[in-house]
Amino acid sequence: MTDKTSLPVKEEKGIRHWDPFQEFQEIQDAMARLWNETWPFAFRRSTWPTPRIPSLTTTYVPRMDVYEKNGNLIIKADLPGTTPEDVDVTVEDGDLIIRGERKAENEVREEDYYRMERSYGGFYRRQPLPEGITPEQIHATFANGVLEVTIPKPTEKKPAPQKIQVNTR
């Protein structure tokens, strides 16, 4: 039988000091738990916005250098494992578009093991061009896995200053 006259005992809590870095520690702990999961994002719907990607599945983004030399705009793209037949270069809406497909196979046979790697995938790069470019003057060369596109820069013809006569009414 319980004594109805006795009051419940209340636990006394000590004063907790506020630690401004406690929330950071909690975030760090949550991230550590997340990365320790086997497939943390496998069955979750993505809420990240996806950029506009061309219909070609892009699995490789070639590196490009763009520079000016001797009055020309030079664009070099590293395309290892491709041939000139695998590459398509076009000018569309004032942009230079480089797209294609890369196929690579790597086979290693050693005494104790055998390894065969294959990689396939499309690539797509779009480079804006200056106004006034004439597409017919653009030429491209391909050698040793490097595509070089030479684009003559448009001449900037500034109109000669003209005096405008002010008339009276």
C-alpha positions as CSV (number, residue, x, y, z in Angstrom):
1,M,0.0,0.0,0.0
2,T,1.3,3.4,-0.9
3,D,1.3,6.4,1.3
4,K,-1.0,9.0,-0.2
5,T,0.3,11.7,2.0
6,S,3.9,11.6,0.8
7,L,4.8,13.9,-2.1
8,P,6.5,12.5,-5.2
9,V,10.3,13.1,-5.1
10,K,11.4,15.4,-7.9
11,E,14.9,14.9,-9.3
12,E,17.0,17.9,-9.2
13,K,18.7,18.9,-12.4
14,G,22.0,20.6,-12.2
15,I,22.8,23.7,-14.1
16,R,23.8,22.9,-17.7
17,H,26.4,25.2,-19.2
18,W,25.7,26.2,-22.8
19,D,28.3,25.1,-25.3
20,P,28.1,27.1,-28.5
21,F,29.9,24.2,-30.4
22,Q,27.5,21.5,-29.2
23,E,25.2,21.9,-32.3
24,F,28.3,21.6,-34.5
25,Q,29.2,18.4,-32.7
26,E,25.7,17.0,-33.2
27,I,25.8,17.8,-36.9
28,Q,29.2,16.1,-37.2
29,D,27.9,13.1,-35.4
30,A,24.9,12.9,-37.7
31,M,27.1,13.1,-40.8
32,A,29.4,10.4,-39.4
33,R,26.3,8.1,-38.9
34,L,25.1,9.0,-42.4
35,W,28.4,8.1,-44.1
36,N,28.7,4.8,-42.1
37,E,25.4,3.6,-43.6
38,T,25.8,1.2,-46.5
39,W,23.5,2.9,-49.0
40,P,22.4,6.1,-47.4
41,F,20.8,7.6,-50.5
42,A,19.7,4.4,-52.4
43,F,16.0,4.5,-51.6
44,R,15.4,8.1,-51.0
45,R,13.9,10.4,-53.6
46,S,16.3,13.1,-54.8
47,T,15.1,16.6,-54.0
48,W,18.1,18.3,-55.6
49,P,17.3,20.2,-58.8
50,T,18.8,18.6,-61.8
51,P,20.4,20.8,-64.5
52,R,19.3,20.8,-68.1
53,I,21.3,18.0,-69.6
54,P,21.2,17.1,-73.3
55,S,19.5,13.9,-74.4
56,L,22.9,12.3,-74.8
57,T,23.9,10.6,-71.5
58,T,27.0,12.3,-70.3
59,T,29.4,10.2,-68.3
60,Y,32.7,12.0,-69.2
61,V,33.4,15.8,-69.2
62,P,36.6,16.5,-71.3
63,R,39.0,19.1,-70.1
64,M,39.2,22.2,-72.3
65,D,41.7,25.0,-72.7
66,V,40.5,28.2,-74.3
67,Y,43.0,30.9,-75.2
68,E,43.9,33.5,-77.8
69,K,46.9,33.2,-80.1
70,N,47.8,35.2,-83.3
71,G,44.4,36.8,-83.6
72,N,42.6,33.4,-83.3
73,L,40.6,31.9,-80.5
74,I,42.0,28.4,-79.8
75,I,40.0,25.7,-78.0
76,K,41.8,22.5,-77.1
77,A,39.8,19.5,-75.7
78,D,41.5,16.4,-74.2
79,L,39.6,13.4,-75.6
80,P,41.7,10.3,-74.8
81,G,40.4,7.0,-76.1
82,T,38.5,8.6,-79.0
83,T,39.0,8.9,-82.7
84,P,37.9,11.7,-85.0
85,E,34.9,9.6,-86.1
86,D,33.7,9.6,-82.4
87,V,33.7,13.4,-82.2
88,D,31.1,15.8,-83.5
89,V,31.9,19.6,-83.6
90,T,29.1,22.0,-84.4
91,V,28.2,25.7,-84.0
92,E,24.7,26.2,-82.7
93,D,23.1,29.4,-81.4
94,G,26.5,31.1,-81.1
95,D,28.1,28.3,-79.1
96,L,30.7,25.7,-80.1
97,I,29.4,22.3,-79.2
98,I,31.7,19.3,-78.8
99,R,30.0,15.9,-78.3
100,G,30.7,12.3,-78.9
101,E,31.3,8.9,-77.4
102,R,34.4,7.5,-75.7
103,K,35.1,3.8,-75.7
104,A,38.1,2.4,-73.8
105,E,39.2,-1.0,-72.9
106,N,42.2,-1.9,-70.7
107,E,43.4,-5.5,-70.3
108,V,46.1,-6.6,-68.0
109,R,47.3,-10.2,-67.9
110,E,49.8,-11.1,-65.2
111,E,51.0,-14.4,-63.9
112,D,48.7,-14.3,-60.8
113,Y,45.7,-12.3,-62.1
114,Y,43.7,-11.0,-65.0
115,R,42.0,-7.6,-65.2
116,M,39.7,-6.3,-68.0
117,E,38.3,-2.8,-67.7
118,R,35.8,-1.2,-70.1
119,S,34.5,2.3,-70.0
120,Y,31.9,3.7,-72.4
121,G,30.1,6.9,-72.3
122,G,29.1,10.1,-74.0
123,F,30.6,13.5,-73.5
124,Y,29.2,17.0,-74.2
125,R,30.8,20.4,-73.9
126,R,29.3,23.8,-74.9
127,Q,31.5,26.9,-75.2
128,P,30.0,30.3,-75.9
129,L,31.7,32.1,-78.8
130,P,32.1,35.9,-79.3
131,E,29.6,37.7,-81.5
132,G,30.5,38.0,-85.1
133,I,32.1,34.6,-85.6
134,T,31.8,33.2,-89.1
135,P,31.2,29.4,-88.7
136,E,32.6,28.7,-92.2
137,Q,36.0,30.0,-91.1
138,I,36.3,27.6,-88.1
139,H,38.5,24.6,-88.6
140,A,39.4,21.7,-86.3
141,T,42.2,19.1,-86.1
142,F,42.5,16.0,-84.1
143,A,45.8,14.3,-83.1
144,N,46.9,12.1,-80.3
145,G,43.6,12.4,-78.4
146,V,43.5,16.2,-78.5
147,L,40.9,18.1,-80.5
148,E,42.1,21.6,-81.5
149,V,39.5,24.1,-82.8
150,T,40.8,27.3,-84.4
151,I,38.3,30.2,-84.6
152,P,39.3,33.5,-86.3
153,K,38.4,36.4,-84.0
154,P,36.0,38.8,-85.6
155,T,37.5,42.2,-86.4
156,E,36.2,44.9,-84.2
157,K,35.6,47.7,-86.6
158,K,34.8,50.8,-84.6
159,P,32.8,53.3,-86.6
160,A,34.6,56.5,-87.3
161,P,33.5,59.4,-85.2
162,Q,30.9,61.5,-87.0
163,K,30.0,65.1,-86.4
164,I,26.3,65.6,-86.2
165,Q,25.1,69.0,-87.2
166,V,22.6,70.7,-84.8
167,N,20.0,72.7,-86.7
168,T,17.8,75.5,-85.3
169,R,14.0,75.5,-85.7
